[in-house]
């Protein structure tokens, strides 16, 4: 029954012999005298939301430190990408190695691991890195992380920096995330992950309106006209972020991993995530070097200049030039925000009315709001204040509307499953990989497992039921209590 130790599981034993089978999952724990668990302040929802807000604010400060560099060294894009992520990755890697070292010391001293947070060693990490990812063409895990790094770091950040150079700054700061939000929203509607409601249509309209307003804000008093290189960089940035968005969550757990044998208090999930993040940054820096010869060979003058700029200015930046800006980029705009987001993801209460993904999508607009505001205050861009103010108001309304949309469009589901005798472990292994499931409950009586799940549309819900029903050893118990209801935020 090692699968039950997964963080999604809570063991509750209760029987189906009363009229009200289950009135509340919290009440079921009290049947056996369980005491309410005090939640650490660091894991409370308000604090995790604060981490997400801070992460987006830090990302929004990138422009005020890189734009002055690019104005003096316009072809240093690949150098900045390399320096930012090679040192960011090394910092994350150092943290991982330190935690492995603590585990090794405890093991050598034969201290009890069951009471320790540091329960993950090198063998656990090696199992993860050498495994294959079944959710991504069954390729080796390292290949999967490298592909993510290419699109999520090298192509994404490089095109973002090029856009800052070749487009009006405020338009790039809003155009990149705004274009991605529109594309991702259309993709989710087509895939059935979200329904095209009135709120969703208005939300997309507001994003388009904000892009128009920010273009007018720059056009009236701006000093820079868009270039074809900048427009191309903007579209490539939107596409690269979209590809990263689609595949970043497709990181399956394998039988070789020991996560199912770890208590919930251990650090395996943290170590797995930080290892992936460290390699993600390091691979992104390495691929930035790898594309230098490609840029040199292709018959495009701007790419040729980027390649020659990397070679010519590599030593210049390592000589200490712009040391303060680079340190800020590495620490405040790379390590800290990524760490904040991943910690919030790890500590998020899966039974919260709002999912981590929902809050992240709502608060992502803080990034361009911060970036536009600080860039104008720092004098990096001249814009019409009236149009800029209207843009910020529209973005704020979009955040509130997104909150309403997430609150109203989600479907909360409680499903009872009967597992064929002898297949319980296999069934739990299968269910663990379904991202829609928020919590598992192992029960007895007419059903063996109760699951709580959240869906963005009825279509997505029915697709989930069909996917589960195809498993011959799992039977959905439709004869129990009604299991579909709209989420009502308390």
N, C-alpha and C positions, 0 to 999 in steps of 0.2 A: 504493500500500500504506500510505496514511496511517493507516488504521484500526489497524494493528499497533502504532502508537505509544501506543495507549490503555494506561492503567495496568494493565488486566486482562491485557495481552498480554506474553508472553515469547517470543522467537524461538528455537526449538530445531529444528535440522535433524538428523533421524535417520531410519533406513530400517527397513522391515519385512522383514528378511532373516535374522533369527535366531529361535531357538525362543522365547526370552524377549524379546518385542518391546520392552517397557519395564519394567524392574524398579523404577526410581525416577526421578522427574523431576529430582532433584538429581544423580543419576549421569549422566543424559544430558548435562548441562551440562559435566561433567568430561571427556567424550569429546574435546572440542575444547580442553582445557587451560584452561577457565575457572576462575578463582580464586574461592574463596568470598568473598562480599561482606561486609565488616564492617558490622554494623547499628549505627546511632547509638543511644546510650543513650536518647535521646528517643523513639525509635520501637520500643523493645523492648516486648513485650506487658505485662510487669509494670508498666512506667511508664504505659502507656495505661490499664490497669485502675485504677491509682492516680488518674489524672485523672477517670475515671468515678466513683470513690468520693468524691473531693473535691467534684465537681459536685453529687452527691446530698446530701452533708453541708451544702454551702452553701445548697442549696434548702431543706433542713430547718431552717435558722436563720431563715427568713422570719418565722415567727410571733412570735419574741421581739422583733422590731422593729416589726411592724405592729399587733399587738394593743394595745399601750399607746396608739398613735395613735387606733385605732378606739374605744377606751373614752372618749377625750376628744372625738373627732369621729366619731360613728358613721355619718354619711352622707358621708364623704369617700372612699368606695371608688373612684369614677371618677377623682377627682383623683389619688389615689396611683397608679392604673394608668397614667394619662397621664404623670405625672412620671417614674415608673420606666422606662417604655419609650421615651419621647421622648428622654431623655438617654442611655439604653442604646443606642438606635438611632444617635444622633449619634456616640457613641464608636466604634461599629463602622463607621459611614460614614467617619469620619475616618481609620481604619486603612486602609480600602479606597482612599480618595483618596490617602493617602500612598504606598501601593504603586504606584498608577497614576503618581504623580509620579516615583517612582524609575525606572520604566520609560521615562517620557517623557524624563528627563534622559539616560539611557543611550542612547536613540535619537538625541537631538540631538547627543550627543558621538560617535555612531557606534561605541559600544563593542560588542564581540561579544555577541549575545544568547544564543548557544548555551551559554555558560559562566555565564550569570546565572540566578538564581532568579526575578528579577522580569521575567518574559517576557510578562505580560498587560497590555495597554493599554486605553484607553477604548473603542476599536473592538470589542474582544472582549466587554467588558461590555455594550456597546450591542446587539450581536448577540443576546446572551442575553436581555436585558430586552425587546427588541422582537419576539422570536420567539413562536410559539404552542406550547402544551403539548399534545402529541398524546395524552398519557396522562390528560388531564383535560378531556375534551369539546372539545379543540382550541381552548380559549379563550386569549386573549393572556396571556403570562407574568405580567404585572403584575396582571391580574385574579385569576389563580390564587394568587399570593402574598397578595393582599388578602383573599381568602376564607379562606386558611389563618390569616392574622393575626386575622381576626374570631373564628374558633373557638378558635385556639390561644392568643390573648392576651386580647382584649377579653372574650369570654364566659367563657373558662376562668378567667382570673385574677380577674375581677370576681365571679363566683359563688363562687370559692374564698374570697375576702375576706369576702363576705356570709355564707358559712357559718361562718367564724370568729367572726362577730358574733352570729349567730342560733342556733348550735348549741354544745353543749359542745365546747371546743376540741380535746381529744384525739380525740373521735369524728370531727370533721371532718378532722383531720390524717391519720387512718387510713382513714376512710370514703371519701374521694375517691380515693386511689390504689387502695385495696382493691376498691372497686366497679368501677373501671376494669379492674383485672386480671381480675376475674371475667367482666365483659362481653367483654373482648378474648379471653379464653380460650375462651369459648363461641363467639364469632365465628370464631376460627381453626379450631375443631373442625368447625363447620358448613361452612366454606369448604374443608375438607380440608387446611388448612395444618399442622394438628397432629392427632394421633390421641388419642382419649379413652382414655388408658392408666390403669392403676391409680395411677401416680405423679401424673398430672394430676388425677385425681379427689381424691386425698388433698391435693394442693396447694390446690385450690379449697376443700376442706373446712377446711383450716387458715386460709385467708383469712377465711372466714365465722366460724370459731371466734374468731379474733382480734378481729373486729368485735363479737361478743357479749361477749367478755371486757372490751374497752375500754369498752363501754356499761355493763357492771356496775361497772367501776372508777370510772366517773364518777357513776353513779346512787347509790352508797352514801354518798358524801360530797360530791358535786358541788353547786354552788350555782346552776346554770343548767339550765332545762328547754328541750327543743327547741321551736322555733316552726315554723309552717307555712312561713314565708318561708325559714327555714334548710333545711328538708327539701327544698323546691322547688329551692333553690340547689344543694344536694348532687346531686340528680338531674340538673340542667342541667349541672353541672360534669362529671359522669361522661360525659354524652352529648357535650359539647363536646370533651373530651379524646379520646374514642373517634373522633369524626369527624376530628379532627386526626391521630390515629394511623393511620387508614385511608388518608388522602390525602397525608400529608406526603412519602411516598416516590415519589409519582407525578409526578416532575419529569423529563421526558424530555429527552435531548440532541437537538439538531437539526442539520441539515446546515449551517445558517448559522453555527453555533458553530465555533470554530477549535480545539477541544480535541484533535481527532485530529491536528493538525499540531504540537502542542506536545510537547517531550520530557518524559519522566517526571519530570525534575528541576525542571520549571517550576512556577509558582504558579497555574496556571489553575484547578485544582480548588479550591484555597484561596480564590481571589478570587471564584469563582462562588458558593461556599458562604457566604462572609462578606457578599457583596452581597445574597444572598437573606436572610440573617439580619438584616442592617441594615434592609432594607425590611420584613421581617417585624415587627420591633419598631416601626418608624416607622408603618407602616400600622395596627398594633394600637393605638398611641397616638391616631392620627387617628380610628379608628373608635370609640374611647372617647368622643371629643367628639361624633361623629355620632349616637350613641345617646342623648345627653342630651335632645334634643327628643322622641324617642320615649318615653323614660321620663316626660317631663313631660306627654305627651298621654294615655298609657294610664291607664285608671281603677283604678290600684292605688296606694294611699297610700305604700307603701314605695318604689316606683319614683319617685313624685313627689318624695319626700324626697331620693332620690339625685340627681335632676336639680337641685333647688334647692340641695342641698349642694355640688354641683360649682360652681355659679355663686357661691355665698356664700363658699366656702372656697378658691377658686382662688388669689386674691391672698394669702390668709393663708399658704399653704405656700411661695409664692415670696418671702415676706418674710423667710424664713430660719428659720421655726419647724420644729422637728424636723430640722434640717439634718443632724445626725450620722446619724440613722436613715435618712434618705432617701439619703444618700451610700452607706451600707452596702448598702441595697437595690439601688441602681443598679449599684454595682461588684461587690460580693461575691455578691449573689443574682440578678443578671441577666447582666451582661457576662461575668464569669469562668466561671460554670458552663456557660453556653452555649458559650463559647469552648473550654473543656476538652472538652466532649462532641464538638464538631465537629472539633477537632484529633485526638481519639482515633479518630473515624470515618475521617478522612483518612489517618492513618498506620497504620491497622490492617492487619496482614498477612493478606491474603485467603486464604492457604494455611494459616492457623492452624487447629488442631483445633476451636476455638470461634470462631464468628462474632462480629462486633461487636454485632449485634442480640441474640445469646444472652446475652452478658455484660451488656448494658444491661438486659435484662429481669430478670436475676438480681439485679443491684445496685440496681435502682430502689427496693427496699424499705428501703434505707438512709435514704432521704428521710423517710418517716414515723417510722422508729425514732429518727432524730436529732431530728425535730420534737417528738415526744412527750416524749422524755427532757429536752431543753433547756427546753421549756415548763413542765414540772413542776418542774425545778430552779430556774427563774427565778420560780416562784411564780405563773405566769399561770393555772394550773388546779389545783384540789384534787382528788385522786383517791385511791382505795384502792391502797396500794402493793403489796399482795399480788396483786390482779387485774392491776395494771399490769405487775408483774414477769412474771406468766404470759403476758401479751400479748406482751411483748418476747421471751420465750423461744419462743413460737409463731412469731413473725415470723422469728427467727433460724433455726429449724428449716425454715421455708418457704423461706428463701434456700438452705439446704443441699439441700433437696429439689428446688428448681428447678435447681440445678446438676446433680444426678443425672439429672433428667428431660432436660435439654438434652444431657447426655453420652450417654444411652442411646437417645434417640428419633430422632436425626438419621441420615440416610442419605447416605453419601458416594458419589459417582458419577463415573466416568470414561467419557466418550462420544467416539467417533470419528465424524467427519463427512466426507462426500465432497461437495465443492462443484462444481456444474456450471460448466464452463469459461466464463469471462467474467463470472461472477456472484460472485466472491470478495469484492470490496469491498462489494457489496450485502448479502451474507450476514453479513459481519462487522459491518456497521452494525446489522443485525437482532439479532445475538447480544449486542451490547453492551448493549442495552436490557433483557435478561433478568436480573433481580436474583438469580436462583438461582445463576448462574454465578459461580464464585470466581476462576477463572484460565483463560486461553486459551493454547494452544500451537500455533503454525503449523508443520506437519510436511510430509514428503513420503513418497510410497509409495502404499499402498492408500487412505489417507485424507489429507485436506488440513488438517484442524483437529482437535485434541484439546481437549476442555473438561473441567474439573473443576467439579462443581456439588454443592450440598448441599440436601436436602429434608427437610421435617419429617414426611413420611409417604409411604407407597407411593402413595397416591392422588394426592398432589401431584406425585410423580415421573412417574407415567403421564400426568397432564395435561400436564406439560412435554414429554414425548416426542411426544404428539399435536400439541401446538402447533408444535413444530419440524418434525414430519413433514409438516405441511400446506404448508410452503414448498416449492414445486416445484423450486427450485434447490439444495435441501439434502437429502442422503440419509444416514440414520443407518446406520453400518456395524455391523450386528449380528453379522457373521461374524468379527470380531476378538475379542480377549481379553475375558473376563468383566469387566463394568464396574460392578457394584453390590456394595458392601460396607458394613457398619456402620462408623461412625467409632469408632476406638479411640484414646482420649486417651492420649498419651504422658506 
